[in-house]
Amino acid sequence: MTQQTREKITLAITGASGAQYGLRLLQCLVAADKQVFVMISRAAQVVINTETDLKLPGTPSEQEAFLTSEFSAEAGQIKVFGREQWMAPVASGSGAPSKMVVCPCSTGSLSAIACGASNNLIERAADVALKERRQLILVPREAPYSEIHLEHMLKLTRMGCVVIPASPGFYNRPETVEDMIDFVVARILNQLDIEQSLLPRWGDELI
């Protein structure tokens, strides 16, 4: 499939703990033959280098080459944009994909998105998704949530966002950390209407 015909999805990885969720989601989107427009905040770079064995380079072009190699993507399948790259497709309703995921979503990003701050490309891309009434999925990971966090999630939910907390379930009896990561990523893929085999859909065994 060519880049012109692939479905495009925006993925922002921000500075909450749980970088593994965003990276695993990126891997799955590439495997599903999507083109992914990626934005990684400065805080997320620190988290990735702290929580994983990956040593993500500093510039968008270096990150693009690194992630393309890491996830065996085709050339151009992963496009990484910088925080002030305002000419990127995600910055305008005429060019942005119809689906965007912020995974993980820091509470700072949650606040900025809820208030329409648009101080960087991640916030602007989310603002575009909201104003264009497109799909926006936020994956917060924080504990406990303050009243401010909850108010922002309620506000965004009322705008049409889907909030999927990074809260793994245990009814599937996970045996590894990877199983718990896949539980959350599977729920995201289900919302994106992307076929996945990470987690059986509830009741599948009865069909």
Secondary structure in CASP SS format (residue, H / E / C, confidence):
PFRMAT SS
TARGET T0000
AUTHOR 0000-0000-0000
METHOD secondary structure of the structure
MODEL  1
M C 1.00
T C 1.00
Q C 1.00
Q C 1.00
T C 1.00
R C 1.00
E C 1.00
K E 1.00
I E 1.00
T E 1.00
L E 1.00
A E 1.00
I E 1.00
T C 1.00
G C 1.00
A C 1.00
S C 1.00
G C 1.00
A H 1.00
Q H 1.00
Y H 1.00
G H 1.00
L H 1.00
R H 1.00
L H 1.00
L H 1.00
Q H 1.00
C H 1.00
L H 1.00
V H 1.00
A H 1.00
A C 1.00
D C 1.00
K C 1.00
Q E 1.00
V E 1.00
F E 1.00
V E 1.00
M E 1.00
I E 1.00
S C 1.00
R H 1.00
A H 1.00
A H 1.00
Q H 1.00
V H 1.00
V H 1.00
I H 1.00
N H 1.00
T H 1.00
E H 1.00
T C 1.00
D C 1.00
L C 1.00
K C 1.00
L C 1.00
P C 1.00
G C 1.00
T C 1.00
P H 1.00
S H 1.00
E H 1.00
Q H 1.00
E H 1.00
A H 1.00
F H 1.00
L H 1.00
T H 1.00
S H 1.00
E H 1.00
F C 1.00
S C 1.00
A C 1.00
E C 1.00
A C 1.00
G C 1.00
Q C 1.00
I E 1.00
K E 1.00
V E 1.00
F C 1.00
G C 1.00
R C 1.00
E C 1.00
Q C 1.00
W C 1.00
M C 1.00
A C 1.00
P H 1.00
V H 1.00
A H 1.00
S C 1.00
G C 1.00
S C 1.00
G C 1.00
A C 1.00
P C 1.00
S C 1.00
K E 1.00
M E 1.00
V E 1.00
V E 1.00
C E 1.00
P E 1.00
C E 1.00
S C 1.00
T H 1.00
G H 1.00
S H 1.00
L H 1.00
S H 1.00
A H 1.00
I H 1.00
A H 1.00
C H 1.00
G C 1.00
A C 1.00
S C 1.00
N C 1.00
N C 1.00
L H 1.00
I H 1.00
E H 1.00
R H 1.00
A H 1.00
A H 1.00
D H 1.00
V H 1.00
A H 1.00
L H 1.00
K H 1.00
E C 1.00
R C 1.00
R C 1.00
Q E 1.00
L E 1.00
I E 1.00
L E 1.00
V E 1.00
P E 1.00
R C 1.00
E C 1.00
A C 1.00
P C 1.00
Y C 1.00
S C 1.00
E H 1.00
I H 1.00
H H 1.00
L H 1.00
E H 1.00
H H 1.00
M H 1.00
L H 1.00
K H 1.00
L H 1.00
T H 1.00
R H 1.00
M C 1.00
G C 1.00
C C 1.00
V E 1.00
V E 1.00
I C 1.00
P C 1.00
A C 1.00
S C 1.00
P C 1.00
G C 1.00
F C 1.00
Y C 1.00
N C 1.00
R C 1.00
P C 1.00
E C 1.00
T C 1.00
V H 1.00
E H 1.00
D H 1.00
M H 1.00
I H 1.00
D H 1.00
F H 1.00
V H 1.00
V H 1.00
A H 1.00
R H 1.00
I H 1.00
L H 1.00
N H 1.00
Q H 1.00
L C 1.00
D C 1.00
I C 1.00
E C 1.00
Q C 1.00
S C 1.00
L C 1.00
L C 1.00
P C 1.00
R C 1.00
W C 1.00
G C 1.00
D H 1.00
E H 1.00
L H 1.00
I C 1.00
END
